[in-house]
Amino acid sequence: MLPVLMYHGLHADTGAPGRFDPVYSVHPDNFARQLDWLCKSGYRSVRFNDLADGGVDGTACGRRVVITFDDGDVSNVEIALPLLLERDMVAEFFITSDFVGEPGMLDIDDVRTLARHGMGIGSHGRSHRFLEDLDADAMELELRESRARLEAWSGQRVDALALPGGRGGRRELVVAAALGYRHLLGSVPGPNRHPGGGWIERIAVTRKLSDAHFRQLVRWQGMTPWVVLARHLALSIPKRLLGNAGYDTLRQRLLRQRPLRERLP
């Protein structure tokens, strides 16, 4: 089993630097406490390239955990990086390349800083558009350009992709693999007990997630995983009925904020 944790920004409140999200902005104190629990519980953070043969075989990996961040919020370098380094931990940062340099987001020097300190740099698309909504040429351009920019900025090979919005399936997987992406991450919750040739499952860490529920999700034990899976299944229904754009608009209205793409100048 290999738990892969999905974070976004780390914000104490709405006034903190970066792009606050009422669901996905984790309080820095909670993040620090989660890292401490992982260390005390014997988990060792790894990058995907650290895993044997580039795989995610939980049996071979033992008590390992992959920590990931999506989008490229400035808190990734200002808050997450120091907390990780204090504990000799690593993480994978999936960056939307068009967001780099925008207010509240990482700039090019920040991307270089993450790479210089041993963190992984991955693609989260070029514009954060949902890949399954794009035609084949537009999707390929999103993945090619994002990867080229991130490799130029970081000096690293970029071979991991996290689906923007977690939206995509077989078509997106095939195209990404053909372009050279080796590690393909979705947002379906799970423990990666049976890794294979599909999307890697991830565990979303949200602002209101309690310490007890966090521990159950990492261990994939107790009732919390079942609640998370049921919620994911329930949300798939309005996504199918409304389509990605319609669902995203509805979600943001319920949260009383504009979509991330629209919040950027």
Backbone bond lengths (Angstrom), bond angles and torsions (degrees), N, CA, C in turn:
res aa  C-N    CA-C-N  psi(-1)  N-CA   C-N-CA  omega(-1)  CA-C   N-CA-C  phi
1 M - - - 1.460 - - 1.524 109.78 -
2 L 1.326 115.90 135.79 1.461 120.56 178.56 1.525 109.30 -131.36
3 P 1.353 117.80 102.07 1.461 119.19 175.43 1.523 110.61 -71.46
4 V 1.334 115.84 131.08 1.466 122.44 176.71 1.525 106.53 -118.83
5 L 1.316 116.42 111.59 1.458 122.15 -174.42 1.525 110.49 -90.32
6 M 1.314 116.79 137.12 1.464 121.85 -178.85 1.524 110.16 -114.09
7 Y 1.331 115.45 112.47 1.456 122.57 173.84 1.524 109.24 -110.77
8 H 1.335 115.06 170.03 1.459 121.58 172.91 1.529 107.99 -127.60
9 G 1.324 118.29 -99.56 1.462 120.44 177.50 1.512 111.54 -103.95
10 L 1.340 115.75 160.31 1.458 122.71 175.68 1.528 107.21 -116.16
11 H 1.330 116.02 112.23 1.464 120.57 -174.99 1.525 110.05 -138.49
12 A 1.328 115.95 129.56 1.466 119.59 176.55 1.523 110.90 -69.37
13 D 1.341 116.11 -37.08 1.459 120.45 -179.24 1.526 108.36 -159.79
14 T 1.319 115.99 -176.01 1.464 120.59 -176.16 1.524 112.71 -67.40
15 G 1.324 117.78 -18.22 1.457 120.50 -179.79 1.515 114.31 -90.05
16 A 1.319 117.63 -2.09 1.469 120.66 -178.92 1.523 110.19 -71.32
17 P 1.343 117.78 151.16 1.469 120.22 177.16 1.527 110.96 -58.10
18 G 1.319 115.52 141.66 1.456 120.21 179.21 1.511 111.49 114.61
19 R 1.317 115.63 -163.95 1.462 122.74 -176.96 1.527 109.24 -112.95
20 F 1.307 115.58 96.49 1.461 120.73 -177.23 1.516 111.12 -67.59
21 D 1.320 116.29 136.32 1.460 122.95 174.59 1.525 107.01 -127.86
22 P 1.339 118.54 127.82 1.464 120.27 -175.93 1.516 114.46 -64.24
23 V 1.321 117.27 -19.82 1.462 120.50 179.02 1.523 111.45 -97.95
24 Y 1.321 117.19 -48.43 1.457 120.96 -168.16 1.531 115.22 -99.50
25 S 1.333 118.43 -5.63 1.459 119.50 177.95 1.528 109.18 -80.85
26 V 1.324 116.73 105.33 1.461 122.52 -179.06 1.526 109.29 -84.88
27 H 1.311 116.23 137.52 1.469 120.09 177.76 1.534 108.93 -65.49
28 P 1.328 118.20 135.68 1.473 119.97 -179.26 1.525 113.52 -55.67
29 D 1.333 117.56 -35.61 1.467 119.86 178.68 1.523 111.01 -64.24
30 N 1.326 116.52 -38.91 1.464 119.89 177.96 1.524 110.84 -65.81
31 F 1.332 115.90 -41.52 1.466 120.01 178.75 1.519 110.70 -61.22
32 A 1.323 117.16 -45.96 1.466 120.87 179.31 1.527 110.71 -60.71
33 R 1.321 116.37 -41.67 1.457 120.20 179.78 1.526 110.94 -66.63
34 Q 1.318 117.37 -37.44 1.468 120.73 177.27 1.518 111.32 -64.93
35 L 1.335 116.79 -41.98 1.468 119.89 177.18 1.525 110.86 -62.31
36 D 1.323 116.32 -42.51 1.467 119.79 -179.67 1.525 111.15 -62.51
37 W 1.330 116.63 -40.29 1.464 119.27 178.83 1.528 110.46 -65.00
38 L 1.322 117.09 -41.85 1.460 119.84 178.42 1.529 110.66 -58.61
39 C 1.320 116.30 -45.45 1.470 120.17 -179.64 1.526 110.83 -63.10
40 K 1.333 116.72 -47.31 1.467 120.74 -177.84 1.521 111.85 -66.23
41 S 1.335 116.52 -26.19 1.465 120.63 -178.52 1.522 112.55 -89.41
42 G 1.330 116.65 4.62 1.455 120.19 174.61 1.505 115.81 88.18
43 Y 1.340 118.10 11.72 1.460 120.67 177.36 1.528 109.93 -83.33
44 R 1.311 115.57 139.53 1.461 121.38 176.05 1.518 108.44 -116.16
45 S 1.318 115.89 123.89 1.465 119.16 179.83 1.518 109.59 -74.24
46 V 1.322 115.91 140.03 1.465 121.74 -179.10 1.516 109.10 -137.29
47 R 1.316 115.52 160.24 1.456 121.75 168.09 1.521 108.19 -93.07
48 F 1.312 116.24 160.97 1.463 118.89 -178.32 1.521 111.67 -60.27
49 N 1.315 116.54 -36.29 1.459 119.19 -179.17 1.524 112.81 -70.98
50 D 1.335 117.12 -11.89 1.460 120.50 176.71 1.521 112.07 -79.11
51 L 1.313 116.94 -18.76 1.451 120.55 -175.59 1.519 110.36 -76.53
52 A 1.300 116.03 145.72 1.461 121.62 -176.66 1.514 111.05 -56.63
53 D 1.325 115.57 125.73 1.463 122.84 176.19 1.527 112.74 59.92
54 G 1.342 116.93 22.83 1.452 119.81 179.32 1.515 113.14 70.15
55 G 1.343 118.23 11.75 1.449 120.29 -177.11 1.504 112.93 -95.91
56 V 1.323 116.61 179.86 1.452 121.47 177.29 1.527 109.18 -126.19
57 D 1.311 116.31 46.90 1.453 121.94 -179.67 1.526 109.23 -75.90
58 G 1.323 116.82 105.91 1.450 120.77 -176.36 1.515 113.12 -59.39
59 T 1.342 117.74 -33.94 1.457 119.98 179.93 1.515 111.02 -63.71
60 A 1.316 116.03 -43.71 1.456 120.11 -178.86 1.518 112.07 -72.39
61 C 1.336 116.69 -30.62 1.458 120.17 -172.65 1.511 113.24 -83.07
62 G 1.338 119.01 -21.16 1.444 119.82 -177.89 1.518 110.85 67.13
63 R 1.336 115.66 -142.86 1.468 120.05 -177.54 1.520 109.91 -87.43
64 R 1.294 115.08 78.02 1.450 121.14 176.63 1.520 108.90 -117.72
65 V 1.311 115.32 156.12 1.450 121.63 178.93 1.521 108.15 -141.52
66 V 1.329 116.74 142.45 1.461 121.67 174.53 1.527 107.53 -110.05
67 I 1.311 116.07 125.85 1.460 122.64 179.15 1.525 107.55 -103.59
68 T 1.326 116.86 124.69 1.463 120.02 -177.92 1.525 110.36 -124.85
69 F 1.333 115.12 151.68 1.466 123.25 174.25 1.522 108.54 -128.44
70 D 1.327 116.70 136.43 1.464 121.60 179.01 1.531 111.65 -108.06
71 D 1.305 116.13 152.77 1.464 127.25 170.19 1.524 113.88 91.91
72 G 1.343 118.04 -52.98 1.461 120.00 -177.84 1.515 113.38 107.08
73 D 1.320 117.52 39.49 1.458 121.97 176.44 1.527 109.99 -65.99
74 V 1.343 116.63 146.35 1.462 120.29 -177.28 1.524 111.77 -62.35
75 S 1.330 117.77 -24.11 1.464 120.28 177.78 1.525 112.00 -64.34
76 N 1.321 116.86 -18.38 1.471 119.89 177.69 1.522 111.06 -58.97
77 V 1.339 116.70 -40.52 1.458 120.57 -178.79 1.522 111.96 -93.23
78 E 1.333 117.07 -32.14 1.458 119.90 -175.83 1.525 113.05 -80.60
79 I 1.328 117.25 -31.40 1.469 120.56 -176.16 1.526 112.03 -118.49
80 A 1.328 116.88 -51.84 1.467 119.47 -175.56 1.528 111.65 -63.39
81 L 1.324 117.55 -46.75 1.466 120.48 -175.68 1.519 112.43 -58.17
82 P 1.343 120.21 -51.51 1.471 118.76 179.25 1.528 113.16 -59.54
83 L 1.338 117.35 -39.63 1.464 119.82 -179.99 1.527 111.33 -66.01
84 L 1.315 116.83 -37.15 1.466 120.47 177.19 1.522 110.72 -67.49
85 L 1.326 117.05 -46.28 1.460 120.67 -177.41 1.523 111.45 -64.38
86 E 1.326 117.69 -36.58 1.471 120.89 177.94 1.520 111.63 -58.04
87 R 1.308 116.44 -28.23 1.466 121.78 -176.04 1.522 112.40 -108.34
88 D 1.306 116.50 10.11 1.468 122.08 -179.59 1.528 110.66 56.04
89 M 1.346 115.41 46.31 1.450 121.41 -178.76 1.528 110.19 -116.23
90 V 1.310 115.80 161.25 1.466 121.54 179.60 1.521 109.53 -126.89
91 A 1.322 115.31 164.06 1.463 120.83 178.36 1.521 109.35 -150.23
92 E 1.322 114.68 165.03 1.463 122.53 175.52 1.528 108.38 -107.85
93 F 1.334 116.95 127.56 1.456 121.41 -178.08 1.529 109.74 -111.26
94 F 1.332 115.91 113.85 1.458 122.14 -178.80 1.526 108.32 -97.07
95 I 1.320 115.25 111.91 1.459 122.00 -167.75 1.520 110.98 -112.14
96 T 1.324 115.87 132.20 1.461 121.74 172.16 1.522 107.34 -82.37
97 S 1.322 117.05 113.55 1.470 119.83 -167.41 1.523 113.43 -64.97
98 D 1.344 118.97 -33.30 1.463 120.15 178.12 1.523 112.57 -67.64
99 F 1.327 117.70 -21.24 1.461 120.94 179.90 1.528 112.49 -78.84
100 V 1.326 117.03 -18.58 1.466 120.64 -176.40 1.529 109.94 -62.30
101 G 1.337 115.30 126.35 1.454 120.96 -179.31 1.508 114.20 93.41
102 E 1.350 118.03 -8.71 1.462 120.45 177.75 1.532 109.24 -79.53
103 P 1.339 118.19 155.99 1.464 120.48 178.55 1.517 112.42 -53.93
104 G 1.312 116.06 132.78 1.450 120.91 178.59 1.516 114.99 82.76
105 M 1.336 117.14 -2.19 1.461 120.90 -177.87 1.527 110.05 -116.92
106 L 1.312 116.02 167.28 1.459 121.41 177.42 1.523 110.66 -60.80
107 D 1.345 115.91 149.01 1.459 119.04 169.12 1.526 108.62 -106.91
108 I 1.313 116.67 -179.19 1.467 119.85 -175.18 1.528 111.36 -61.48
109 D 1.325 117.62 -41.26 1.464 120.36 179.03 1.528 111.05 -62.68
110 D 1.335 117.13 -35.08 1.463 120.43 177.62 1.524 111.15 -64.42
111 V 1.331 116.23 -41.69 1.462 119.90 177.53 1.526 109.95 -60.07
112 R 1.325 115.71 -43.42 1.466 120.15 177.82 1.517 111.65 -63.53
113 T 1.329 116.75 -38.13 1.466 120.78 179.16 1.521 110.91 -62.98
114 L 1.323 117.20 -45.01 1.463 120.20 178.16 1.523 110.69 -59.17
115 A 1.322 116.49 -46.33 1.465 120.53 -179.06 1.520 111.16 -64.91
116 R 1.318 117.20 -41.03 1.470 121.29 -178.30 1.528 111.72 -62.84
117 H 1.321 116.78 -28.26 1.464 120.77 -179.91 1.524 112.31 -93.56
118 G 1.324 116.84 15.56 1.457 120.05 172.28 1.508 115.79 87.00
119 M 1.333 117.36 11.76 1.453 119.88 178.94 1.532 110.21 -84.99
120 G 1.313 116.38 154.44 1.453 120.49 177.78 1.516 111.09 -85.34
121 I 1.319 116.07 144.03 1.460 122.20 176.54 1.526 107.89 -116.65
122 G 1.324 115.53 124.07 1.455 120.61 179.60 1.515 111.13 -128.55
123 S 1.303 116.26 169.21 1.459 121.84 -178.53 1.517 111.44 -91.76
124 H 1.343 114.82 139.70 1.463 122.14 171.55 1.523 108.19 -124.05
125 G 1.347 113.70 35.22 1.451 120.62 -177.48 1.520 111.93 82.75
126 R 1.313 115.71 170.07 1.462 119.90 179.11 1.524 111.45 -84.89
127 S 1.333 116.88 -44.38 1.465 120.48 -172.95 1.519 113.66 -117.75
128 H 1.325 117.97 -1.88 1.462 124.82 -175.49 1.529 112.14 72.88
129 R 1.321 118.07 13.00 1.460 119.12 172.42 1.523 109.06 -68.94
130 F 1.325 116.31 147.11 1.456 120.14 179.59 1.523 109.10 -69.98
131 L 1.315 117.05 123.22 1.457 121.42 -172.39 1.523 112.14 -62.40
132 E 1.325 117.39 -35.50 1.464 118.69 -177.32 1.523 112.45 -70.79
133 D 1.342 117.79 -11.44 1.464 121.26 176.48 1.527 112.14 -88.69
134 L 1.329 117.34 -7.30 1.463 121.30 -175.56 1.520 111.19 -98.47
135 D 1.340 115.97 152.81 1.460 117.92 172.30 1.529 108.67 -74.86
136 A 1.312 116.71 172.15 1.459 121.28 -171.82 1.524 112.46 -59.78
137 D 1.333 117.63 -42.41 1.467 120.43 -178.28 1.519 111.36 -67.22
138 A 1.327 116.99 -43.31 1.466 120.37 -179.65 1.522 111.28 -65.89
139 M 1.325 116.86 -39.11 1.453 120.11 179.07 1.526 110.88 -64.87
140 E 1.335 116.63 -44.38 1.459 119.57 179.49 1.518 110.97 -62.51
141 L 1.332 117.33 -38.78 1.462 121.22 178.62 1.523 110.67 -64.22
142 E 1.332 117.17 -41.95 1.470 121.31 177.41 1.528 110.72 -55.34
143 L 1.319 115.98 -46.58 1.460 120.29 -174.15 1.521 111.98 -77.13
144 R 1.318 117.62 -37.14 1.462 120.56 179.19 1.530 111.32 -67.47
145 E 1.341 116.73 -49.45 1.460 119.74 -175.03 1.520 111.81 -68.30
146 S 1.321 116.47 -40.37 1.465 119.30 177.82 1.518 110.78 -59.66
147 R 1.307 115.56 -47.03 1.469 119.69 -178.52 1.522 111.54 -63.59
148 A 1.331 117.34 -43.49 1.465 120.47 -178.55 1.525 111.16 -62.37
149 R 1.326 116.95 -43.65 1.465 119.84 -179.87 1.525 111.48 -65.02
150 L 1.323 116.27 -46.49 1.464 119.95 -177.26 1.529 111.44 -64.99
151 E 1.323 117.10 -36.93 1.459 119.69 176.89 1.520 111.07 -66.57
152 A 1.324 116.90 -39.58 1.467 120.16 179.35 1.520 111.05 -65.99
153 W 1.325 116.88 -40.04 1.460 120.36 -177.72 1.526 112.21 -74.57
154 S 1.322 116.95 -39.78 1.461 120.73 -172.30 1.521 113.76 -90.68
155 G 1.338 116.44 -23.90 1.460 119.18 -173.90 1.510 112.49 74.23
156 Q 1.329 117.27 11.36 1.464 123.30 178.61 1.519 110.49 -109.68
157 R 1.328 114.38 157.28 1.458 119.35 168.00 1.526 107.75 -76.07
158 V 1.315 117.27 128.93 1.458 122.12 178.99 1.527 108.29 -103.33
159 D 1.320 115.75 107.68 1.463 118.99 -177.84 1.526 112.43 -129.73
160 A 1.343 116.25 20.30 1.464 120.69 176.22 1.520 109.22 -124.62
161 L 1.319 115.67 140.68 1.465 122.58 -178.33 1.517 109.35 -131.74
162 A 1.340 116.05 130.44 1.464 122.04 170.46 1.519 108.20 -109.75
163 L 1.306 116.68 125.58 1.460 121.83 -177.90 1.529 111.36 -59.41
164 P 1.326 119.63 124.97 1.463 120.47 172.18 1.525 110.55 -58.28
165 G 1.319 115.63 125.86 1.460 119.34 -179.26 1.511 114.15 70.01
166 G 1.319 117.09 2.11 1.454 120.07 -177.11 1.516 113.64 68.72
167 R 1.342 117.44 17.00 1.464 121.17 -173.75 1.526 110.69 -100.66
168 G 1.315 116.62 120.36 1.454 121.35 177.70 1.511 110.81 159.22
169 G 1.319 115.05 170.75 1.456 119.62 -178.11 1.500 111.87 -153.51
170 R 1.335 115.16 -137.84 1.461 121.18 -172.76 1.527 112.48 -61.55
171 R 1.337 117.37 -44.88 1.466 120.12 -178.29 1.525 110.73 -59.35
172 E 1.322 116.82 -46.11 1.462 121.30 -178.46 1.521 111.32 -66.13
173 L 1.327 115.96 -37.02 1.458 120.30 178.60 1.524 110.95 -63.38
174 V 1.323 116.76 -45.44 1.465 121.40 -177.95 1.525 110.91 -63.39
175 V 1.332 116.68 -45.32 1.458 120.13 -178.89 1.526 110.60 -65.61
176 A 1.319 116.87 -44.74 1.466 119.86 -179.74 1.522 111.32 -61.58
177 A 1.317 116.68 -43.30 1.464 120.21 178.91 1.521 110.87 -63.45
178 A 1.332 117.22 -39.04 1.464 120.70 179.38 1.523 111.49 -65.37
179 L 1.325 117.00 -28.67 1.461 121.32 179.16 1.530 112.65 -82.98
180 G 1.326 117.11 -4.14 1.452 120.30 175.91 1.507 116.06 105.75
181 Y 1.319 117.93 3.86 1.468 119.98 176.01 1.530 108.35 -74.26
182 R 1.318 115.72 126.48 1.473 120.75 -176.63 1.523 112.79 -98.60
183 H 1.329 116.71 -27.89 1.458 121.55 -176.68 1.526 107.94 -120.05
184 L 1.323 116.93 117.47 1.462 122.68 -170.95 1.522 109.18 -120.34
185 L 1.331 115.44 116.42 1.450 121.04 -171.82 1.517 111.43 -113.23
186 G 1.327 115.90 131.56 1.445 121.60 173.79 1.514 109.88 -106.10
187 S 1.336 115.94 -152.67 1.460 119.52 175.85 1.523 111.12 -132.77
188 V 1.329 116.67 16.42 1.461 120.09 173.72 1.526 107.91 -69.94
189 P 1.333 118.37 126.45 1.466 119.93 -178.08 1.522 111.63 -71.53
190 G 1.323 115.24 142.23 1.454 119.68 178.47 1.509 111.78 170.68
191 P 1.336 117.38 170.05 1.460 122.90 -175.01 1.523 114.42 -99.01
192 N 1.336 118.07 1.36 1.466 121.75 -176.44 1.535 111.43 55.32
193 R 1.323 114.51 53.26 1.467 119.21 176.91 1.522 111.80 -78.01
194 H 1.325 116.18 -30.37 1.464 120.48 -176.40 1.522 109.61 -126.74
195 P 1.328 117.21 71.53 1.470 119.90 -178.34 1.524 110.56 -64.63
196 G 1.324 113.21 150.47 1.456 117.62 179.05 1.508 109.68 -160.98
197 G 1.319 116.00 -141.71 1.445 120.39 -175.02 1.511 114.21 -95.36
198 G 1.346 117.59 24.14 1.454 120.41 -178.66 1.513 112.17 -114.79
199 W 1.319 114.06 -160.38 1.465 119.95 179.44 1.514 110.69 -73.46
200 I 1.311 116.17 140.49 1.459 121.96 175.68 1.523 108.41 -76.10
201 E 1.318 116.03 132.86 1.470 121.00 179.31 1.526 109.91 -75.42
202 R 1.337 115.00 151.34 1.462 119.03 178.30 1.528 111.19 -136.35
203 I 1.313 115.12 156.16 1.464 123.15 178.88 1.520 107.80 -109.34
204 A 1.321 117.11 112.12 1.460 121.01 -179.41 1.524 110.08 -73.78
205 V 1.325 116.00 128.57 1.462 121.74 175.86 1.527 106.69 -102.14
206 T 1.315 116.39 117.00 1.456 121.90 -174.40 1.526 111.09 -111.42
207 R 1.321 114.92 169.77 1.466 121.00 -172.43 1.527 112.49 -62.39
208 K 1.319 117.25 -39.31 1.463 120.73 -174.03 1.532 113.25 -94.57
209 L 1.324 117.28 6.96 1.465 120.31 -179.10 1.528 109.68 -67.78
210 S 1.314 116.70 123.91 1.460 120.74 -179.22 1.523 110.94 -76.45
211 D 1.326 115.98 163.09 1.463 120.10 177.79 1.524 110.92 -60.38
212 A 1.324 116.71 -41.80 1.465 120.13 -178.58 1.523 111.15 -64.46
213 H 1.327 117.05 -42.04 1.460 120.25 179.55 1.535 110.97 -69.71
214 F 1.324 116.82 -36.07 1.465 120.26 175.97 1.528 110.36 -58.67
215 R 1.305 116.84 -44.88 1.462 121.08 -178.50 1.520 111.00 -65.63
216 Q 1.327 117.21 -39.94 1.462 119.72 178.34 1.523 111.26 -64.49
217 L 1.323 117.08 -38.16 1.462 120.05 -179.68 1.523 111.24 -68.86
218 V 1.317 117.37 -42.94 1.460 119.71 179.12 1.529 110.16 -61.38
219 R 1.316 116.64 -43.22 1.469 120.96 179.30 1.525 111.91 -80.16
220 W 1.329 116.37 -14.46 1.465 124.20 -175.23 1.531 109.72 53.49
221 Q 1.347 113.72 54.35 1.452 121.86 -179.30 1.529 108.80 -136.19
222 G 1.326 116.40 158.88 1.451 120.63 177.86 1.518 112.07 82.94
223 M 1.323 115.43 -165.98 1.458 121.30 -175.12 1.523 113.25 -82.85
224 T 1.324 117.72 -26.42 1.464 120.09 -173.27 1.527 113.19 -57.04
225 P 1.337 120.69 -45.36 1.468 119.16 177.43 1.529 113.16 -57.23
226 W 1.328 116.85 -37.63 1.458 119.62 179.91 1.528 111.09 -67.36
227 V 1.336 116.13 -37.79 1.469 120.06 177.38 1.526 110.13 -65.05
228 V 1.321 116.71 -42.50 1.464 120.96 -179.99 1.523 110.74 -64.52
229 L 1.312 117.29 -43.41 1.463 120.58 178.55 1.524 111.34 -63.70
230 A 1.337 117.19 -40.81 1.459 120.94 179.34 1.529 110.44 -64.32
231 R 1.318 116.46 -40.11 1.463 119.93 178.93 1.527 110.88 -65.62
232 H 1.324 115.94 -41.86 1.460 119.55 179.09 1.521 110.76 -61.84
233 L 1.326 116.67 -41.77 1.461 121.01 178.89 1.525 110.30 -65.43
234 A 1.331 117.30 -42.04 1.463 120.77 -179.02 1.523 111.24 -63.78
235 L 1.337 117.16 -39.02 1.463 120.86 -179.08 1.525 111.98 -72.26
236 S 1.321 117.19 -21.18 1.462 119.44 -179.95 1.527 111.25 -67.47
237 I 1.326 117.45 -24.08 1.467 120.93 -178.40 1.530 111.15 -69.05
238 P 1.364 119.90 -54.35 1.474 117.86 177.45 1.524 113.05 -64.59
239 K 1.331 117.62 -27.76 1.466 119.35 176.50 1.526 110.37 -63.04
240 R 1.336 116.56 -42.03 1.460 120.01 179.43 1.522 111.02 -69.46
241 L 1.334 116.29 -39.59 1.458 120.19 -176.36 1.528 112.33 -72.51
242 L 1.338 116.37 -40.77 1.460 120.79 -174.62 1.521 113.28 -93.42
243 G 1.325 117.14 -18.43 1.458 120.54 -171.90 1.519 109.70 79.92
244 N 1.312 116.17 165.49 1.457 120.06 -175.34 1.527 112.76 -61.17
245 A 1.319 116.91 -46.76 1.462 119.84 -177.36 1.527 111.00 -64.75
246 G 1.330 116.41 -44.42 1.450 120.11 -179.58 1.515 112.68 -64.40
247 Y 1.334 115.69 -42.01 1.456 119.39 179.50 1.527 110.92 -66.21
248 D 1.329 116.73 -42.36 1.463 120.46 -178.92 1.530 110.51 -62.85
249 T 1.325 117.24 -41.58 1.461 120.72 178.38 1.524 111.15 -63.60
250 L 1.328 116.89 -42.99 1.454 121.01 179.21 1.527 110.75 -62.94
251 R 1.318 115.97 -44.39 1.462 119.65 -179.71 1.522 111.17 -59.51
252 Q 1.320 116.51 -46.69 1.458 120.03 -177.29 1.525 111.21 -66.41
253 R 1.321 117.22 -34.49 1.458 119.16 177.34 1.523 110.88 -66.22
254 L 1.327 115.06 -40.84 1.465 118.76 177.85 1.517 111.36 -63.94
255 L 1.322 115.58 -33.32 1.465 120.11 178.90 1.528 111.89 -87.91
256 R 1.339 115.98 -4.03 1.457 122.51 177.75 1.527 112.55 60.91
257 Q 1.307 114.93 44.22 1.458 120.17 174.73 1.511 108.56 -147.87
258 R 1.292 116.91 158.71 1.451 121.83 177.80 1.516 110.15 -80.66
259 P 1.344 118.76 154.73 1.458 121.35 177.09 1.518 111.03 -56.93
260 L 1.328 116.47 152.23 1.456 121.75 -178.17 1.509 110.88 -55.29
261 R 1.338 117.66 -41.93 1.467 119.46 -178.75 1.518 111.32 -61.47
262 E 1.372 115.98 -38.11 1.452 119.93 -177.93 1.520 111.75 -78.88
263 R 1.337 117.93 -23.46 1.454 120.69 179.75 1.508 111.50 -74.05
264 L 1.328 116.72 -19.18 1.453 118.58 177.35 1.510 109.41 -80.58
265 P 1.351 118.37 139.68 1.472 120.91 -179.40 1.520 111.62 -57.94
